[in-house]
Amino acid sequence: MKLYAIGDLHLGYELNKKALQELTPHPGDGLILCGDVGETAEHLELAFTAAKANFDEVFWCPGNHELYTLTTKTELKGEDKYAECVDIARKHGVRTPEDDFYRWEGEGGPALIAPIFTLYDYSFRPAHVSREGALKWAEEADTVATDEFILHPDPHASRDDWCRALVGKTERKLEEAARVGGLPLIIANHWPLREDLVFIPRVPRFSLWCGTKMTEDWHTRFRAKVVVSGHLHVRRTDWKDGVRFEECSLGYPKQWEHAKESGKGIDDMLREILPGPPAPESGSAETQWRRFG
């Protein structure tokens, strides 16, 4: 009974869709899908069907792509779009941030698996850049996220406001779990919890859309054992304060083509979350880059 994770399947790409169908059975194991499955209900259906066919327990948290409203005249927006995604997950028996945290009794347990949803608030930026000037700062480097056009925060006034509401709601849930259960947490979020884990040298100012500083200490504050994320499409393992951080994106086809060309399939790109390796004695270690899974 092992726990695995993968993020950013981006099933709008045929190569990724084909790779998903090559997923092999993992009886007794669990899988975390940490966001950006795709943009449509069809993509969610494909991902959840394949995941549940091959894993006993499946957990999902949304990424920005699931929240996209591609046709404003016919599609839901903001919280309503998220609620639709949750409904699809529940139809397949997939656990979401809206469900109770799950007690894991498999290898590496017991632990609580905690899928969460926080969004971002543009706070991953240099100190000299104000919130008001943040978008202009990114535009100076020809960087503007698609989110600015098709990720709507309704009924909130802004994505910042939605992020603050989500963080407050999630904090209360994590506080209760840490206080009552006494078990270590496996926190799974699409966006990284810490700014120092954002390394995207080709588009460094995309950091604005990569998280919120409000979650900086959650790994120690809520006694996490592992923190799982995606979004960056830069696969890596880090250790901070004795806590393991796993970025486990698959990414767009061009971002994992070298792994595929070397003979790797989607099963090889799954990241083992539990039991996983023991923590280093110092509690920290150099980043382990995971280009090939």
N, C-alpha and C positions, 0 to 999 in steps of 0.2 A: 504494500500500500504506500506508494510514493506520490508526492505532489509535484506537478510540473506547471510551467507557465509559458505562455507565448503571447505576444501582443502585436498589434499593427498588421493584421492579416491582409487588409486592403483587398477585399475580394472583388472589387471592381476590375482588377487585373486578371486576365484569363490564366496567366501562369500561376498566380497565387491560388486561384480557384482550383486549378488542376492539382496543385500541391496539396491542398486541403483534402481532396478526395483520396490521396495516397496515405493519409493518416492510418496507422495500424492500431489494432485493439490493445488497450492497456487495462486489462481486467483488474479491478480492485483499486486502481489509481485515481487520482484527482487531477483536474486541469483548471488553471486560471487563465481566462481570456482578458487581458488587461487593456481593452479598448482599441478603437479604430478597426473593428471587424470590417466595416464598410459604411456606405452611405444610405443604404436602403433597407426596407423590411426584408426584402429577398436575401440580401447579404446576411442579415441576422439569422434568418431561417436556415440558410446553408451552414453557417458556422455552428449554430446550436445543434442542428441535426447531426452533423459529423462528430461534434465533441461528445454528445451524449451517447452516440453509437459506440464510442471507443473508450470512454472513461465513466467510472461510476458516479463521480460527483464533478460538477462543472460550476465554476464561478465566473461572473462577468462584471466588469465595471465599464462605464462608457468612456469613450474618447471624444474628441471634438468632431470626428467624422460622423459618428452616429447621430449627432445633434444637428447636422446640416439640414437646412430646409432648401431643397433644390428648386421647388416650384411653389412660390408663396401663395398662389391662388388656390392650390389644392392640398398642400401639405401642412402639417402641424408645425408649431414653432415652440422654441424654448422648453419650458417645463412640460408642456403637452407632448412635445416630441420625445422627450426623455421618458415620460410615462408610457408612451406607446412601446418604446424599446423594452421597458421593464415588463410590460404585459406579454410581449413576444417571448422573452426569456422565461418567464414563469410558465408559459404554456408548454415549454420544453423541459421544465423541471430544473432550470438553470438558476442558481442563486445570485442575487443582485445586491447593490448597496441598500436597497429598501427592505431587505430581509434580515432576520436575526443572524448574527455571526455564527459560524458553524464550528462545532467542536471536532477537531481532527484527532482521530485516535490511531492513525497509521504511523509509518516510520517517521521519526523525528518529533512525534507528538508526546503528550497531548498539547494542542495549541488551538487557538481560535483563528479561523480564517476570516479576515475582515476586508471584503471588497468595499471601497469607498469612492466618492465622487466629489472632487473639490473645484475643478475648473482652474482659472488663473485670474490674476488681477493686475498684470503688467508691472509687478514689483521686482521681477528679475531684471534689473537694469542698474547701470552705474549710479553712484550716489549723486553725481552732478546733474543727472537727468531727472527732471520733474515728471510727475504723472501727466501733467498737461502737455509736456513736450515729448513724451515717450514715442508716440506714433511718428512724429516728425523725425525724431532721432533714428528710428528704424527705416523710414522712407529715404533718408540720406544715403543709406547703403542698399537701396532698391529692395527693401524687405518689407512686405506687407502680407500678413496671413490671410488666407481665403476666409477665415473665420469672420473677418471684419465685414464681410458681405453676406454670408449665408448662415452664420451661427447666431441666431436671435436669442436674446435673454428673456423674452416675455414670460411672465408679466413684470419682470424686474426692469428698472430703467436702464441698466447697463450690465455688461458682463462682469464688471467689478462688483456690482451689487449682488448679482447672482452668486458669485464666488464667495462673498462674505457670508451670505445666508447659508450656503452649503458647508462652509468651514465651521460655522457655529453649530449647525445641526450635527455634523460629523464629530466635532469635539465632544459634544454631550454623549454621543453614543460610545465613543472610544473611552471616555472617562468612566462611564458606567461599567464597561467591560473590564477595564483595568482594575476597578475598585472591587467588583463583585466576584469575577471569575478567578482571578489570580493566575491565569494561564498566559504564557507569552503569546503575542499576536503576530500573525502573518498579514501585514497590511498590503493590500493590492490597490493601486491607483493608476490611472493612465498617466498622469503628470508626475514627474519626480517631486519628492517632498523637499529637496534641498537644492539651492541655487548652485552650490559647488559641484553638483553632479551633472550640470548642463555643460557639455562640451560639443559644440557644433561649429567647428572652425570655418566651414564654408558659408554659413549664414549666422554669424554670432549674434546679430541683433534680433534674431528670431526668438531669443530668450524671453522676450516680453510675453510670449504666448505659451510659456513652458512651466508655469506654476505660480505659487504664491509664497512669500516669505513667512506667512502665518503658520506654515507647517514645518518650519525649520527644525524644531526640537521634538517633533512627534515621535521619532524613533526611540528616544530615551524617555520622554514624558509618559508614553503609553506602553513601555516595556516591550517593544517589538523585538522579535527574533530575526525576522526577514522583512524587508520592504521591497515590493515588486512594482515595477513600472514599465512603461513603454514610451511612446511619443517621439523620442529623439531619433529613432532608427540608428542608434549607435550602441550595439550590444556590448555590455560590460558588467563586471562584478566589482563592487567596492565594499570595504569594511570601514565603518565609522562607529566609534564608541562600542565596539564589540557587536555591532549590528550589521548584518549582511544586506547590501543593496544590490538588486538584480534588475538591470535594464535588459528586457528580453524581446525586443521588437524583431519581427521578421522583416518588415519594411517593404518598400516598392521593389519590383523585380530586379532593377539594376543594383539595388543595395544588398542583395544576397546572391547575385548571379555567380560570384566567385566561389561561394560555398557550394552552390548547385553544380557548377562546372567541375568541382573537385570530388563530386560524388555524393554530396550531402543531400538528404531529403528533409521533409518537414519534421520527421521524427527526430532527426539529428539536431534540429533547430529548437526543440523544446528545451527549456531550462529546468533542471532539477532544483526545486525549492526545498523540499523535505525528502529525506533527512538532510542532504547537503553536507558540505564540509564543516569541520569544527572551526570555531572562531580562533583567530591568531591570538597568541598569548598577550600581545600588546594591545589588542582590541582594534588595531588598524593595520592596513596593508596597502601595497601599491595596487593601482587599478589593474584588473585582468581584462584585457580586451577580448571580445568574443566574436570576432569576425566570422569564424567558421562554426558557430554554435556553442 
